[in-house]
Amino acid sequence: MSKRKYFGTDGIRGKVGNTPITPDFVLKLGWAAGKVLAKHGSKKIIIGKDTRISGYMLESSLEAGLAAAGVSALFTGPMPTPAVAYLTHTFRAEAGIVISASHNPYYDNGIKFFSTDGTKLPNKVEEAIETEIEKQITCVESAELGRANRIVDAAGRYIEFCKSTFPNEQSLSGLKIIIDCSNGSTYHIAPNVFRELGAEVISIGCKPNGVNINSGYPTTSISILQQKVLKENADVGLIFDGDGDRVIMIDHLSKNINGDQILYIIAKEALRQNQLKGGIVGTLMSNIGLEIALNKLGIPFERAEVGDRYVLEKLQEKKWRIGAENSGHIILLDKTTTGDGIVAALQVLSTMVKNHTSLHDLCSDIKLLPQIVLNIKFKGTDDLLKNNSIIATSAKIEKELNGKGRILLRKSGTEQVIRVMVEGENKETVSNMAHHIANMIRSIK
């Protein structure tokens, strides 16, 4: 894969007002994308966004650039990332664009693309767009300029799609669910989906104001949701990130159920129903406890690089259908084309209903090892992970773990941070090891 200048693992992302997240660059990006993507006849691209205040500015810039390239924009308004992927496919649009920085704070934003099939753009297409960005903008003849329209029933269409992934013969009647939408793009979607399927729904984080998206997500938000689940005597808590492609669940005892555990529940039920095709894909960050639990069931397990793009690529390579990141990105290719927090939650709830059991009990036979992840902010382009002292220290700690744990150091593909992950049998030991490595990185920086 050749080095891309702007595109990362999840589109183009950065702080609003700094290159590349500026009005002039995004206008140029819209024009370049229009030139590359408008080759199949429809000449329309769907644009969705999350609830960040900067979304208004960026969608205007994108629309202007697309129009100059002769491509029409169809706006959805605030809409989860997987909803835009779904609508792109159903409308047979050239592509879908989501204006979002996912779980990042409000002052960040980003642009990510979906193909007409509802999947992430191939690397070669992103590279072609970058090539066009370097060229001078030209404008098509006035009669050929793109237009702008709004999809007025976008939310209703996506709500019905989500409900269609839940078995017709089942209902969520009798379940009390607390839903936290992180003041993001699921605020007008998720409560309706679960309520219309029969659940008693209490919703929080559903009052976006442009700057409160992801406030406290995930750590503080999880803590608040855990308390709310206990106070309301709820069966389940659900928390979605700002663009709705991740979900974290809380059981009735207020235990945090992460992406690894959700993946295990879905995989085990698929095996029980004789619907599992092949194996399961996780990432380098997936807990070794997940691998052990899947091995006991005889389910093959493979790790991809961190990022839902790489999980999807591995699934396609293996011709498997279920994969996830432990952050709550769950990809179910028999249901949809990309990570979808609402659809993933519905599959777990279906398993609860079908087996007349609690979320807590569904997780009883997967034991996650203590895993500490620390994020160290950095500036510049120096690759600190190639520093000899850090390499030597990591090797020494890996030896101390003696095959009963793992170390992973990597640069984030979406933020200016180095992630330090240490996993092992003893939580205190693992924490000390992680902080030792983190402090060394900070001292070198």
Residue pairs with C-beta under 8 A, 6 or more apart in sequence:
1 123
2 123
2 127
4 123
4 126
4 127
4 130
5 130
6 12
6 20
6 29
6 130
6 133
7 126
7 127
7 129
7 130
8 413
8 414
9 306
9 307
9 309
9 310
9 413
9 414
10 102
10 110
10 112
10 307
10 308
10 309
10 413
10 414
11 98
11 110
11 111
11 112
11 113
12 20
12 21
12 29
12 110
12 111
12 112
13 21
13 101
13 104
13 108
13 109
13 110
13 111
13 414
14 20
14 21
14 108
14 109
14 110
15 21
15 107
15 108
16 52
16 54
16 107
16 108
16 109
19 25
20 26
20 29
21 54
21 58
21 108
21 109
21 110
23 57
23 58
23 60
23 61
24 61
26 58
26 61
26 62
26 65
26 111
27 61
27 62
27 64
27 65
27 137
28 65
28 133
28 137
29 62
29 65
29 111
29 129
29 133
30 61
30 62
30 63
30 64
30 65
30 66
30 68
30 69
31 65
31 66
31 68
31 69
31 132
31 137
32 65
32 69
32 129
32 130
32 132
32 133
32 135
33 45
33 65
33 66
33 69
33 95
33 97
33 113
33 129
33 132
34 45
34 65
34 66
34 68
34 69
34 70
34 71
34 146
35 69
35 132
36 125
36 128
36 129
36 132
37 45
37 71
37 94
37 95
37 113
37 125
37 129
38 45
38 69
38 70
38 71
38 94
39 94
40 94
40 116
42 92
42 93
42 94
43 70
43 71
43 72
43 94
43 146
44 71
44 72
44 73
44 74
44 91
44 93
44 94
45 66
45 71
45 72
45 73
45 74
45 93
45 94
45 95
45 96
45 97
46 73
46 74
46 75
46 76
46 84
46 87
46 88
46 91
46 93
46 95
46 96
46 97
46 151
47 59
47 62
47 63
47 73
47 74
47 75
47 76
47 84
47 96
47 97
47 99
48 75
48 76
48 77
48 78
48 79
48 80
48 81
48 83
48 84
48 87
48 96
48 97
48 98
48 99
48 154
48 185
49 55
49 58
49 59
49 76
49 77
49 78
49 79
49 98
49 99
49 100
49 185
50 78
50 81
50 98
50 99
50 100
50 101
50 184
50 185
50 213
50 242
50 243
51 78
51 183
51 184
51 185
51 187
51 208
51 210
51 213
51 242
52 99
52 100
52 101
52 106
52 109
52 210
52 211
52 213
52 242
53 106
53 210
53 211
54 106
54 109
55 78
55 99
55 100
55 109
58 99
58 109
58 111
59 75
59 99
62 73
62 97
62 99
62 111
63 73
63 75
63 146
63 148
65 137
66 72
66 73
66 146
67 73
67 145
67 146
67 147
67 148
68 137
68 138
68 139
68 140
68 145
68 146
69 140
69 146
70 140
70 144
70 145
70 146
71 94
71 146
72 146
72 147
72 148
72 149
73 146
73 147
73 148
73 149
74 91
74 93
74 149
74 150
74 151
75 148
75 149
75 150
75 151
76 83
76 84
76 87
76 150
76 151
76 154
77 150
77 154
77 155
78 185
78 187
78 188
78 208
79 87
79 154
79 155
79 158
79 185
79 189
80 158
80 185
80 186
80 189
80 240
80 243
80 244
80 245
80 340
80 341
80 342
81 98
81 100
81 102
81 112
81 185
81 243
81 244
81 245
81 338
81 339
82 244
82 245
82 336
82 338
82 339
82 340
82 341
82 342
82 343
83 154
83 155
83 158
83 161
83 185
83 189
83 244
84 96
84 97
84 98
84 114
85 96
85 114
85 118
85 119
85 336
85 337
85 338
86 118
86 157
86 158
86 161
86 336
86 337
87 93
87 96
87 151
87 154
87 157
87 158
88 95
88 96
88 114
88 115
88 116
88 118
89 116
89 117
89 118
89 337
90 157
91 151
92 116
93 116
94 116
95 113
95 114
95 115
95 116
95 121
96 113
96 114
96 118
97 111
97 112
97 113
97 114
98 111
98 112
98 113
98 114
98 243
99 109
99 110
99 111
100 109
100 110
100 112
100 185
100 242
100 243
101 108
101 109
101 110
101 242
101 414
102 110
102 241
102 242
102 243
102 245
102 246
102 414
103 214
103 217
103 218
103 241
103 242
103 243
103 246
103 327
104 110
104 214
104 242
104 414
104 415
105 213
105 214
106 210
106 211
106 212
106 213
106 214
106 215
110 414
112 120
113 120
113 121
113 125
113 126
114 120
114 121
114 337
114 338
115 121
115 122
115 125
117 337
118 336
118 337
118 338
119 312
119 337
119 338
120 308
120 309
120 312
120 338
139 145
151 157
155 188
155 189
158 189
159 189
159 192
159 193
159 196
162 189
162 193
162 340
162 342
162 343
162 346
163 193
163 196
163 197
165 335
165 336
165 343
165 346
165 347
166 197
166 346
166 349
166 350
167 350
167 354
170 350
170 353
170 354
171 197
171 198
171 353
172 194
172 197
172 198
172 199
172 349
172 353
173 198
173 199
174 198
175 198
175 199
175 200
175 235
175 236
175 349
175 352
175 353
176 199
176 200
176 202
176 232
176 233
176 234
176 235
176 236
177 194
177 199
177 200
177 201
177 202
177 234
177 235
177 236
177 237
177 238
177 349
178 201
178 202
178 203
178 204
178 225
178 228
178 229
178 232
178 234
178 236
178 237
178 238
178 250
179 190
179 191
179 194
179 201
179 202
179 203
179 204
179 237
179 238
179 239
179 240
180 203
180 204
180 205
180 221
180 224
180 225
180 237
180 238
180 239
180 240
181 187
181 190
181 191
181 203
181 204
181 205
181 206
181 240
182 205
182 213
182 214
182 215
182 217
182 221
182 239
182 240
182 241
182 242
183 205
183 206
183 207
183 208
183 209
183 212
183 213
183 214
183 215
183 242
184 205
184 208
184 213
184 214
184 240
184 241
184 242
184 243
184 244
185 242
185 243
185 244
186 240
186 244
186 341
186 342
187 203
187 205
187 206
187 207
187 208
188 206
189 244
189 342
190 203
190 238
190 240
190 244
190 342
191 201
191 203
191 206
193 342
193 346
194 201
194 238
195 201
197 346
202 228
202 232
202 234
204 224
204 225
204 228
205 221
205 239
213 242
214 241
214 242
215 221
216 224
217 239
217 241
217 242
218 239
218 241
218 248
221 239
222 239
222 248
222 250
222 256
225 237
225 239
225 250
226 237
226 250
226 254
226 256
227 254
228 234
228 237
229 236
229 237
229 250
229 251
229 252
229 254
230 254
233 252
234 252
235 252
235 352
235 358
235 359
236 249
236 250
236 251
236 252
236 349
236 352
236 359
237 249
237 250
237 254
238 247
238 248
238 249
238 250
238 341
238 345
239 247
239 248
239 249
239 250
240 246
240 247
240 341
240 342
241 328
241 341
244 340
244 341
244 342
245 308
245 329
245 338
245 339
245 340
245 341
246 259
246 327
246 328
246 329
246 339
246 341
247 262
247 328
247 330
247 341
247 342
247 344
247 345
248 256
248 257
248 258
248 259
248 328
249 256
249 257
249 261
249 262
249 345
249 348
249 359
250 256
250 257
251 257
251 358
251 359
251 360
251 363
252 358
252 359
252 360
253 360
255 360
255 363
257 359
257 363
258 326
258 327
258 328
258 368
259 324
259 325
259 326
259 327
259 328
259 329
259 330
260 282
260 286
260 287
260 289
260 290
260 324
260 326
260 366
260 368
261 290
261 363
261 366
261 368
262 324
262 328
262 330
262 344
262 348
263 280
263 282
263 286
263 290
263 322
263 323
263 324
263 330
264 290
264 293
264 294
264 363
264 366
265 348
265 351
265 362
265 363
266 322
266 330
266 332
266 344
266 347
266 348
266 351
267 276
267 280
267 294
267 297
267 299
267 322
268 297
268 299
269 347
269 351
269 354
269 355
270 276
270 322
271 297
271 299
275 334
276 299
276 322
277 319
277 320
277 321
278 300
278 318
278 319
278 320
278 321
279 294
279 299
279 300
279 301
279 302
279 318
279 320
280 294
280 299
280 300
280 301
280 302
280 320
280 322
280 323
281 301
281 302
281 303
281 304
281 311
281 314
281 315
281 318
281 320
281 322
281 323
281 324
282 290
282 291
282 301
282 302
282 303
282 304
282 311
282 323
282 324
282 325
282 326
283 303
283 304
283 305
283 306
283 307
283 310
283 311
283 325
283 326
284 303
284 304
284 305
284 306
284 408
284 410
285 306
285 325
285 326
285 327
285 373
285 408
285 421
286 303
286 324
286 325
286 326
287 326
287 368
287 369
287 371
287 423
288 369
288 405
288 406
288 423
289 366
289 367
289 368
289 369
290 301
290 326
290 366
290 368
291 301
292 367
293 365
293 366
293 367
294 300
294 301
295 301
296 365
302 314
302 318
304 310
304 311
304 313
304 314
304 323
306 325
306 410
306 413
307 325
307 413
308 325
308 329
308 331
308 338
308 339
311 323
311 324
311 325
311 329
311 331
312 323
312 331
312 338
314 320
314 323
315 321
315 322
315 323
315 331
315 333
320 333
321 332
321 333
321 334
322 331
322 332
322 333
323 330
323 331
324 330
324 331
324 339
324 344
325 339
328 341
328 344
329 339
330 339
330 340
330 341
330 343
330 344
331 338
331 339
331 340
332 340
332 343
332 344
332 347
335 343
335 347
336 343
348 359
348 362
351 362
352 358
352 359
352 362
355 362
369 405
369 423
369 424
369 425
370 423
370 424
370 425
370 426
370 427
370 430
370 431
371 421
371 422
371 423
371 430
372 420
372 421
372 422
372 423
372 427
372 430
372 431
372 433
372 434
373 419
373 420
373 421
373 434
374 419
374 420
374 434
374 435
374 438
375 412
375 415
375 417
375 418
375 419
375 420
376 417
376 418
376 419
376 420
376 438
376 441
376 442
376 445
377 416
377 417
378 384
378 416
378 417
378 418
378 441
378 445
379 416
383 411
384 390
384 418
384 441
384 444
384 445
385 391
385 409
385 410
385 411
385 418
387 444
389 440
389 444
390 409
390 437
390 440
390 441
390 444
393 436
393 437
393 440
394 407
394 409
394 437
397 407
397 422
397 433
397 436
397 437
398 406
398 407
400 433
401 407
401 424
401 433
404 424
404 425
405 422
405 423
405 424
405 425
405 430
406 421
406 422
406 423
406 424
407 421
407 422
407 423
407 433
407 437
408 419
408 420
408 421
409 418
409 419
409 420
409 421
409 437
410 418
410 419
411 417
411 418
411 419
412 418
412 419
418 441
420 434
420 437
420 438
420 441
421 434
422 430
422 431
422 433
422 434
422 437
423 430
424 430
424 433
